[in-house]
Amino acid sequence: MSDFPSVTASKIRFYEEKGLISPQRTAAGYRQFREADVERLRFVLALQRDHYLPLKVIREYLDAIDQGQTPQNLPPGVSIAPRMVSDELASAHKGRSRTLTAEQLRAECGASAQMLEAMISYGLVELRDGFFDDHALRVAKVCTDLAAHGLEPRHLRPFQAAAEREFGLVERAVAPLSSRKDGTSAARAAEAAREIAELCLSLHSALVYARISGMEG
């Protein structure tokens, strides 16, 4: 799939082991992907890449779809149809693998040139080969929203430092899998990293909300 150039046969096998996809087999044992199978795989890959969802959450969505239901708490803008992804979502995800100029980034997140310069200066977003990616756009959008509450980029540097420390924890946790050379282990390491990161974010939120609750007396 051109919109997911990094997908490998080992990753597809991993998703099949997890029950996320179930392509038919030929008499010789080869996988046979129908259009619905391809769209289902694209749905899984896109939710991981664009929304950072762990496989267990994506599996819950797919289970609901398979039962003819509409999954609860889908990420904003995601719409699905039973057994396959809608044409609108597939089209939208094809455009996600892109690069953005500074002007395009500012236009999409609503940041001023000064705001973008500050985000770059404090290491919140970075240029890669002269362009920004979708991760930078997500960060820029949040930073712009926080600026409306008086939290400027100079106040947000601790978040970048915390993210680097948390990534170090995640990296050490999955090191035994990452050190293996087979493709399946790499896919398992990436999924384990996402699940650990999700737990770290949940812990962070719980700790902050616990402090906020104290403001209520």
Secondary structure, 3 states (H helix, E strand, C coil): CCCCCCCCHHHHHHHHHCCCCCCEECCCCCEECCHHHHHHHHHHHHHHHHHCCCHHHHHHHHHHHHCCCCCCCCCCCCCEECCEECHHHHHHHHCCCCCECHHHHHHHHCCCHHHHHHHHHCCCCCCECCEECHHHHHHHHHHHHHHCCCCCHHHHHHHHHHHHHHHHHHHHHCHHHHCCCCHHHHHHHHHHHHHHHHHHHHHHHHHHHHHHHHHHC
